[in-house]
């Protein structure tokens, strides 16, 4: 036989493979969370600054600071509502597939 499968460790215990898989999954989740946080910050900066600071200057007025604070709070709250709804939907869909997937 050829040495085609030399890169695979078929003799490794299943627990080692499971641990590696979990490590990779955790890393992917962490990177996705970071990407989502960066997207949230970028969107907040873009949307709230555009709305609250019509004439950029050397400093923010009291009204601009208040507007930015409220805008950021509302944007983050909306983001969290949408995120929870999305996660809930994904969980329902994956549960439905695991129970009713074989017909």
Z-matrix of the N, CA and C atoms (Angstrom, degrees):
N
C 1 1.455
C 2 1.521 1 110.34
N 3 1.292 2 114.28 1 155.41
C 4 1.461 3 118.25 2 179.12
C 5 1.515 4 110.29 3 -78.57
N 6 1.286 5 114.77 4 168.09
C 7 1.462 6 121.04 5 179.06
C 8 1.529 7 109.95 6 -90.63
N 9 1.312 8 116.88 7 37.76
C 10 1.455 9 124.05 8 -174.16
C 11 1.522 10 112.41 9 -65.56
N 12 1.319 11 117.97 10 -33.04
C 13 1.466 12 121.39 11 -174.79
C 14 1.520 13 112.70 12 -101.71
N 15 1.306 14 117.88 13 20.87
C 16 1.454 15 120.52 14 -175.46
C 17 1.524 16 113.03 15 -66.60
N 18 1.327 17 118.08 16 -19.64
C 19 1.457 18 120.68 17 -179.95
C 20 1.512 19 113.41 18 -81.04
N 21 1.301 20 117.75 19 -8.74
C 22 1.461 21 121.44 20 -177.08
C 23 1.509 22 110.06 21 -102.69
N 24 1.308 23 116.47 22 141.15
C 25 1.450 24 121.59 23 179.45
C 26 1.520 25 108.56 24 -104.46
N 27 1.330 26 115.37 25 84.11
C 28 1.461 27 120.50 26 -177.55
C 29 1.520 28 112.11 27 -71.00
N 30 1.305 29 117.66 28 -17.82
C 31 1.453 30 120.50 29 -179.01
C 32 1.517 31 113.13 30 -87.98
N 33 1.315 32 118.37 31 -2.57
C 34 1.462 33 121.04 32 -178.51
C 35 1.518 34 109.75 33 -71.03
N 36 1.318 35 116.87 34 140.41
C 37 1.465 36 119.88 35 177.61
C 38 1.528 37 110.89 36 -62.08
N 39 1.326 38 115.23 37 149.30
C 40 1.467 39 120.18 38 -179.17
C 41 1.516 40 111.62 39 -60.34
N 42 1.327 41 117.06 40 -31.67
C 43 1.467 42 119.53 41 -179.40
C 44 1.522 43 111.16 42 -65.94
N 45 1.349 44 117.24 43 -35.61
C 46 1.469 45 120.34 44 177.48
C 47 1.521 46 110.77 45 -64.91
N 48 1.334 47 115.45 46 -42.97
C 49 1.465 48 119.35 47 178.64
C 50 1.515 49 110.55 48 -66.02
N 51 1.319 50 116.97 49 -39.27
C 52 1.468 51 121.34 50 177.90
C 53 1.512 52 111.52 51 -63.88
N 54 1.336 53 116.23 52 -40.20
C 55 1.467 54 120.44 53 178.52
C 56 1.520 55 110.83 54 -65.29
N 57 1.342 56 116.56 55 -42.89
C 58 1.469 57 120.50 56 178.58
C 59 1.523 58 110.27 57 -61.73
N 60 1.325 59 115.88 58 -44.60
C 61 1.467 60 120.53 59 -179.91
C 62 1.530 61 109.84 60 -60.81
N 63 1.324 62 116.83 61 -43.83
C 64 1.463 63 121.02 62 179.54
C 65 1.527 64 111.01 63 -63.64
N 66 1.329 65 117.08 64 -40.42
C 67 1.464 66 120.73 65 177.85
C 68 1.525 67 110.97 66 -61.37
N 69 1.321 68 116.50 67 -43.88
C 70 1.466 69 120.81 68 179.59
C 71 1.526 70 109.71 69 -64.46
N 72 1.333 71 116.75 70 -44.82
C 73 1.466 72 120.65 71 179.83
C 74 1.528 73 110.77 72 -61.89
N 75 1.318 74 117.18 73 -42.42
C 76 1.462 75 121.00 74 178.24
C 77 1.525 76 111.05 75 -62.42
N 78 1.322 77 116.63 76 -41.34
C 79 1.465 78 120.72 77 179.28
C 80 1.530 79 110.55 78 -64.93
N 81 1.319 80 116.94 79 -42.80
C 82 1.466 81 120.63 80 178.50
C 83 1.529 82 110.09 81 -62.74
N 84 1.333 83 116.71 82 -44.73
C 85 1.473 84 120.04 83 178.25
C 86 1.522 85 111.17 84 -59.92
N 87 1.320 86 115.88 85 -42.10
C 88 1.460 87 120.75 86 179.85
C 89 1.528 88 110.96 87 -63.25
N 90 1.326 89 116.37 88 -43.81
C 91 1.460 90 120.04 89 -179.87
C 92 1.531 91 111.12 90 -67.21
N 93 1.323 92 116.93 91 -36.99
C 94 1.469 93 119.97 92 176.72
C 95 1.523 94 111.10 93 -65.87
N 96 1.327 95 116.46 94 -41.31
C 97 1.462 96 119.87 95 178.31
C 98 1.525 97 110.62 96 -62.26
N 99 1.324 98 116.52 97 -41.37
C 100 1.465 99 120.44 98 178.08
C 101 1.527 100 110.74 99 -64.15
N 102 1.326 101 116.80 100 -43.60
C 103 1.470 102 120.51 101 179.28
C 104 1.531 103 110.48 102 -62.96
N 105 1.331 104 117.20 103 -40.84
C 106 1.462 105 120.61 104 178.27
C 107 1.524 106 111.41 105 -64.66
N 108 1.326 107 116.78 106 -41.33
C 109 1.461 108 120.39 107 178.52
C 110 1.533 109 110.74 108 -63.58
N 111 1.323 110 116.55 109 -41.60
C 112 1.461 111 120.08 110 178.93
C 113 1.531 112 110.48 111 -65.25
N 114 1.316 113 117.02 112 -40.42
C 115 1.465 114 120.23 113 177.99
C 116 1.523 115 110.58 114 -63.56
N 117 1.340 116 116.79 115 -42.48
C 118 1.459 117 120.95 116 178.54
C 119 1.526 118 110.58 117 -59.83
N 120 1.306 119 117.55 118 -47.33
C 121 1.468 120 121.09 119 -179.45
C 122 1.527 121 110.93 120 -63.05
N 123 1.322 122 116.73 121 -42.83
C 124 1.464 123 119.77 122 179.20
C 125 1.522 124 111.74 123 -63.14
N 126 1.333 125 116.72 124 -42.58
C 127 1.465 126 120.58 125 179.64
C 128 1.524 127 111.12 126 -66.33
N 129 1.331 128 116.41 127 -42.08
C 130 1.464 129 119.93 128 178.04
C 131 1.528 130 109.55 129 -60.30
N 132 1.313 131 116.75 130 -47.88
C 133 1.464 132 120.21 131 179.70
C 134 1.519 133 111.09 132 -58.27
N 135 1.318 134 115.31 133 -47.09
C 136 1.462 135 120.19 134 -177.58
C 137 1.528 136 111.84 135 -64.22
N 138 1.311 137 116.91 136 -54.56
C 139 1.469 138 121.45 137 -173.60
C 140 1.523 139 112.59 138 -71.10
N 141 1.325 140 116.90 139 -47.82
C 142 1.461 141 119.63 140 -175.41
C 143 1.526 142 112.07 141 -72.03
N 144 1.315 143 117.70 142 -39.18
C 145 1.461 144 119.99 143 179.00
C 146 1.521 145 109.75 144 -64.28
N 147 1.320 146 115.47 145 -42.90
C 148 1.466 147 120.10 146 179.60
C 149 1.533 148 111.12 147 -61.22
N 150 1.320 149 116.25 148 -38.73
C 151 1.464 150 121.13 149 -177.65
C 152 1.531 151 112.21 150 -77.64
N 153 1.314 152 116.95 151 -39.93
C 154 1.468 153 120.62 152 -168.02
C 155 1.532 154 115.08 153 -98.41
N 156 1.315 155 117.91 154 -16.14
C 157 1.464 156 119.96 155 -176.36
C 158 1.529 157 108.75 156 -123.80
N 159 1.343 158 116.11 157 82.36
C 160 1.467 159 119.32 158 -177.03
C 161 1.526 160 113.27 159 -69.69
N 162 1.344 161 116.59 160 -32.63
C 163 1.467 162 121.09 161 -179.39
C 164 1.522 163 108.74 162 -128.74
N 165 1.345 164 117.37 163 93.80
C 166 1.471 165 119.43 164 -179.75
C 167 1.518 166 111.68 165 -58.94
N 168 1.321 167 114.50 166 141.05
C 169 1.457 168 120.54 167 178.39
C 170 1.515 169 109.78 168 -141.93
N 171 1.319 170 115.37 169 -163.11
C 172 1.461 171 120.82 170 -177.91
C 173 1.522 172 112.05 171 -71.78
N 174 1.337 173 117.07 172 -27.36
C 175 1.469 174 120.73 173 179.05
C 176 1.527 175 109.14 174 -147.79
N 177 1.322 176 115.28 175 165.80
C 178 1.463 177 120.84 176 179.82
C 179 1.524 178 109.76 177 -90.47
N 180 1.316 179 116.28 178 140.86
C 181 1.461 180 119.98 179 174.40
C 182 1.528 181 108.57 180 -76.01
N 183 1.315 182 115.69 181 168.58
C 184 1.464 183 120.56 182 178.24
C 185 1.520 184 111.73 183 -60.35
N 186 1.338 185 116.30 184 -40.77
C 187 1.462 186 120.72 185 178.75
C 188 1.518 187 111.97 186 -65.40
N 189 1.317 188 116.48 187 -39.10
C 190 1.466 189 120.23 188 178.31
C 191 1.529 190 111.08 189 -66.55
N 192 1.334 191 116.34 190 -40.31
C 193 1.464 192 120.26 191 178.27
C 194 1.523 193 110.97 192 -63.29
N 195 1.335 194 116.26 193 -43.42
C 196 1.467 195 120.58 194 178.43
C 197 1.518 196 110.84 195 -63.76
N 198 1.319 197 115.96 196 -45.28
C 199 1.462 198 120.93 197 179.07
C 200 1.523 199 110.78 198 -59.72
N 201 1.329 200 117.19 199 -46.45
C 202 1.465 201 120.76 200 179.58
C 203 1.525 202 111.34 201 -61.52
N 204 1.301 203 117.16 202 -43.17
C 205 1.460 204 121.39 203 -179.41
C 206 1.529 205 111.08 204 -61.89
N 207 1.328 206 115.89 205 -47.37
C 208 1.472 207 119.77 206 179.93
C 209 1.523 208 111.37 207 -66.86
N 210 1.306 209 116.54 208 -40.95
C 211 1.465 210 120.97 209 179.22
C 212 1.527 211 110.62 210 -62.14
N 213 1.326 212 116.22 211 -45.15
C 214 1.462 213 120.14 212 179.15
C 215 1.521 214 110.81 213 -61.85
N 216 1.332 215 117.16 214 -44.04
C 217 1.466 216 120.73 215 178.87
C 218 1.523 217 111.43 216 -60.34
N 219 1.328 218 116.27 217 -46.51
C 220 1.470 219 120.09 218 -179.83
C 221 1.517 220 111.58 219 -65.38
N 222 1.314 221 116.92 220 -41.97
C 223 1.460 222 120.48 221 -179.11
C 224 1.524 223 110.83 222 -63.79
N 225 1.324 224 116.71 223 -43.59
C 226 1.459 225 120.47 224 179.35
C 227 1.532 226 111.20 225 -66.06
N 228 1.313 227 116.92 226 -39.89
C 229 1.464 228 120.57 227 177.68
C 230 1.529 229 110.43 228 -62.30
N 231 1.323 230 116.98 229 -45.58
C 232 1.468 231 120.79 230 178.41
C 233 1.525 232 110.37 231 -63.18
N 234 1.315 233 117.00 232 -41.81
C 235 1.469 234 121.57 233 178.79
C 236 1.529 235 110.11 234 -58.71
N 237 1.340 236 116.48 235 -43.96
C 238 1.462 237 120.95 236 -179.47
C 239 1.528 238 111.67 237 -66.07
N 240 1.325 239 117.59 238 -40.16
C 241 1.463 240 120.96 239 177.81
C 242 1.527 241 109.89 240 -61.49
N 243 1.310 242 116.57 241 -47.49
C 244 1.467 243 121.02 242 -179.45
C 245 1.529 244 110.11 243 -64.30
N 246 1.314 245 117.60 244 -42.62
C 247 1.465 246 121.10 245 -179.86
C 248 1.521 247 111.46 246 -62.41
N 249 1.345 248 117.11 247 -44.94
C 250 1.475 249 119.96 248 178.63
C 251 1.515 250 111.09 249 -62.79
N 252 1.329 251 117.32 250 -41.67
C 253 1.464 252 120.63 251 178.90
C 254 1.526 253 110.47 252 -64.05
N 255 1.305 254 117.62 253 -41.03
C 256 1.461 255 121.85 254 179.69
C 257 1.524 256 110.61 255 -63.98
N 258 1.321 257 117.16 256 -47.53
C 259 1.466 258 121.14 257 -179.77
C 260 1.521 259 110.05 258 -62.38
N 261 1.311 260 116.79 259 -42.51
C 262 1.462 261 120.92 260 178.80
C 263 1.522 262 110.89 261 -60.97
N 264 1.311 263 117.18 262 -43.59
C 265 1.466 264 121.24 263 179.29
C 266 1.524 265 111.18 264 -63.45
N 267 1.321 266 116.95 265 -44.46
C 268 1.468 267 121.05 266 179.08
C 269 1.528 268 109.89 267 -61.35
N 270 1.329 269 117.22 268 -42.34
C 271 1.459 270 120.34 269 179.99
C 272 1.526 271 110.97 270 -64.91
N 273 1.337 272 117.04 271 -41.76
C 274 1.470 273 120.07 272 177.78
C 275 1.517 274 111.19 273 -62.78
N 276 1.326 275 116.46 274 -44.07
C 277 1.461 276 120.53 275 -179.13
C 278 1.529 277 111.58 276 -65.32
N 279 1.325 278 117.23 277 -40.89
C 280 1.465 279 119.16 278 179.89
C 281 1.525 280 110.62 279 -70.58
N 282 1.326 281 118.13 280 -34.06
C 283 1.465 282 120.90 281 176.45
C 284 1.524 283 109.99 282 -68.03
N 285 1.320 284 117.38 283 -38.85
C 286 1.460 285 121.31 284 178.11
C 287 1.515 286 112.34 285 -65.62
N 288 1.322 287 116.97 286 -35.88
C 289 1.458 288 120.98 287 178.83
C 290 1.522 289 111.13 288 -71.40
N 291 1.332 290 116.92 289 -36.01
C 292 1.454 291 118.34 290 -177.30
C 293 1.525 292 111.40 291 -75.28
N 294 1.347 293 118.35 292 -25.94
C 295 1.455 294 121.03 293 179.27
C 296 1.510 295 112.46 294 -90.76
N 297 1.303 296 117.93 295 -38.92
C 298 1.461 297 120.53 296 -174.67
C 299 1.506 298 114.24 297 -115.15
N 300 1.289 299 117.59 298 19.07
C 301 1.447 300 120.89 299 -173.83
C 302 1.512 301 115.70 300 -75.34
N 303 1.329 302 119.74 301 -18.70
C 304 1.465 303 119.57 302 -176.40
C 305 1.520 304 111.02 303 -111.08
N 306 1.325 305 116.06 304 110.59
C 307 1.460 306 121.07 305 177.23
C 308 1.492 307 109.37 306 -130.25
